[in-house]
Amino acid sequence: MSSEQRPSANRMTLQTFKARGAGATKGFKLLKKKRDALKSRFQFLLKDIVETKLLVGQGLKDASFALAKSQWANAGDDITSTVVERAKKPSVLVKLVADNIAGVSIPVFKMTPSGTKDSSAETLGIAHGGAVINATRETYLKAVIQLVRLASLQTAFKTLDEEIKMTSRRVNALEYVIIPRIEDTIHYIILEMDEQSREEFFR
């Protein structure tokens, strides 16, 4: 800090900078706690994402196998186009809600039944292979549930990652720039006030 930027050395200025120092130290401690809480949740999410990815892979594999069984049960015909034609209404809906982690709003996807039943889809395969087709639908539903969960986890993971980076920058700025600068100013004011006291004493 250059000499022209130095504040005036008096008790009022000293008290002001001491208050600023106390506020900066308190803010530093709170931000550090927040960063630690976010990092803890971040590690938990990372583990959860790995496990869910494995479940999604297995679920999609099971769904593909179930679809092949349905086509075989349906006299070898491809039922994909028939399913797409008959699907008029969604059986489930995905809603976006917010979760709170250490003051950070995290988007979460929630899957809920739509409350409407599509009778045309339910009558699919009524002539032959109906039970197998219904089992395939259930298998795909389980796979979709895991996919929605994975999407929710990855969105939360990305949001937390950005928040941790921003909080870490604030913590570092307080620890290595702002607090040392305030302490340096307080030290300068005390030295100047001591010098003024000595000058008054010798007069």
For each residue, the residues with C-beta under 8 A, 3 or more apart:
1: 5 6 181 184 185 188
2: 5 6
3: 6
4:
5: 1 2
6: 1 2 3 9 185 188
7: 13 17 185 189
8: 13
9: 6 13 14 188 189 192 193 196
10: 13 14 189 193
11: 14 15 193
12: 15 16
13: 7 8 9 10 16 17 189
14: 9 10 11 17 18 186 189 190 193
15: 11 12 18 19
16: 12 13 19 20
17: 7 13 14 20 21 182 185 186 189
18: 14 15 21 22 186
19: 15 16 22 23
20: 16 17 23 24 182
21: 17 18 24 25 179 182 183 186
22: 18 19 25 26
23: 19 20 26 27
24: 20 21 27 28 174 178 179 182
25: 21 22 28 29 179
26: 22 23 29 30
27: 23 24 30 31 174
28: 24 25 31 32 171 174 175 179
29: 25 26 32 33
30: 26 27 33 34
31: 27 28 34 35 167 170 171 174
32: 28 29 35 36 171
33: 29 30 36 37
34: 30 31 37 38 102 103 167
35: 31 32 38 39 164 167 168 171
36: 32 33 39 40
37: 33 34 40 41 101 102
38: 34 35 41 42 101 102 104 160 163 164 167
39: 35 36 42 43 164
40: 36 37 43 44
41: 37 38 44 45 101 102 160
42: 38 39 45 46 157 160 161 164
43: 39 40 46 47
44: 40 41 47 48
45: 41 42 48 49 153 156 157 160
46: 42 43 49 50 157
47: 43 44 50 51
48: 44 45 51 52 153
49: 45 46 52 53 150 153 154 157
50: 46 47 53 54
51: 47 48 54 55
52: 48 49 55 56 146 149 150 153
53: 49 50 56 57 150
54: 50 51 57 58
55: 51 52 58 59 146
56: 52 53 59 60 143 146 147 150
57: 53 54 60 61
58: 54 55 61 62
59: 55 56 62 63 139 142 143 146 147
60: 56 57 63 64 143
61: 57 58 64 65
62: 58 59 65 66 139 142 143
63: 59 60 66 67 136 139 140 142 143
64: 60 61 67 68
65: 61 62 68 69
66: 62 63 69 70 132 135 136 139 140
67: 63 64 70 71 79 80 136 140
68: 64 65 71 72
69: 65 66 72 73 132 136
70: 66 67 73 74 79 125 129 132 133 136
71: 67 68 74 76 77 78 79
72: 68 69 76
73: 69 70 125 128 129 132 133
74: 70 71 77 79 125 128 129 132 133
75: 128 129
76: 71 72
77: 71 74
78: 71 81
79: 67 70 71 74 82 83 124 125 133
80: 67 83 84
81: 78 84 85
82: 79 85 86 124
83: 79 80 86 87 121 124
84: 80 81 87
85: 81 82
86: 82 83 118 120 121 124
87: 83 84 118 121
88: 118 120 121
89: 114 116 118
90: 93 114
91: 113 114 116 117 118 121 141
92: 111 112 113 114 141 144
93: 90 111 112 113 114
94: 109 110 111 112 148
95: 109 110 111 112
96: 107 108 109 110
97: 107 108 109 110
98: 105 106 107 108
99: 105 106 107 108 156
100: 103 104 105 106
101: 37 38 41 104 106 160
102: 34 37 38 41
103: 34 100
104: 38 100 101 159 160 163
105: 98 99 100
106: 98 99 100 101 155 156 159 160
107: 96 97 98 99 152 155 156 159
108: 96 97 98 99 152 155 156
109: 94 95 96 97 148 149 151 152 155
110: 94 95 96 97
111: 92 93 94 95 144 145 148
112: 92 93 94 95
113: 91 92 93
114: 89 90 91 92 93
115:
116: 89 91
117: 91 122
118: 86 87 88 89 91 121 122
119: 122 123
120: 86 88 123 124
121: 83 86 87 88 91 118 124 137
122: 117 118 119
123: 119 120 126
124: 79 82 83 86 120 121 130 133
125: 70 73 74 79 128 129 130 132 133 134
126: 123 130
127: 130
128: 73 74 75 125
129: 70 73 74 75 125 132 133
130: 124 125 126 127 133 134
131: 134 135
132: 66 69 70 73 74 125 129 135 136
133: 70 73 74 79 124 125 129 130 136 137
134: 125 130 131 137 138
135: 66 131 132 138 139
136: 63 66 67 69 70 132 133 139 140
137: 121 133 134 140 141
138: 134 135 141 142
139: 59 62 63 66 135 136 142 143
140: 63 66 67 136 137 143 144
141: 91 92 137 138 144 145
142: 59 62 63 138 139 145 146
143: 56 59 60 62 63 139 140 146 147
144: 92 111 140 141 147 148
145: 111 141 142 148 149
146: 52 55 56 59 142 143 149 150
147: 56 59 143 144 150 151
148: 94 109 111 144 145 151 152
149: 52 109 145 146 152 153
150: 49 52 53 56 146 147 153 154
151: 109 147 148 154 155
152: 107 108 109 148 149 155 156
153: 45 48 49 52 149 150 156 157
154: 49 150 151 157 158
155: 106 107 108 109 151 152 158 159
156: 45 99 106 107 108 152 153 159 160
157: 42 45 46 49 153 154 160 161
158: 154 155 161 162
159: 104 106 107 155 156 162 163
160: 38 41 42 45 101 104 106 156 157 163 164
161: 42 157 158 164 165
162: 158 159 165 166
163: 38 104 159 160 166 167
164: 35 38 39 42 160 161 167 168
165: 161 162 168 169
166: 162 163 169 170
167: 31 34 35 38 163 164 170 171
168: 35 164 165 171 172
169: 165 166 172 173
170: 31 166 167 173 174
171: 28 31 32 35 167 168 174 175
172: 168 169 175 176 177
173: 169 170 176 177 178
174: 24 27 28 31 170 171 177 178 179
175: 28 171 172 179
176: 172 173 179 180
177: 172 173 174 180 181
178: 24 173 174 181 182
179: 21 24 25 28 174 175 176 182 183
180: 176 177 183 184
181: 1 177 178 184 185
182: 17 20 21 24 178 179 185 186
183: 21 179 180 186 187
184: 1 180 181 187 188
185: 1 6 7 17 181 182 188 189
186: 14 17 18 21 182 183 189 190
187: 183 184 190 191
188: 1 6 9 184 185 191 192
189: 7 9 10 13 14 17 185 186 192 193
190: 14 186 187 193 194
191: 187 188 194 195
192: 9 188 189 195 196
193: 9 10 11 14 189 190 196 197
194: 190 191 197 198
195: 191 192 198 199
196: 9 192 193 199 200
197: 193 194 200 201
198: 194 195 201 202
199: 195 196 202 203
200: 196 197 203
201: 197 198
202: 198 199
203: 199 200
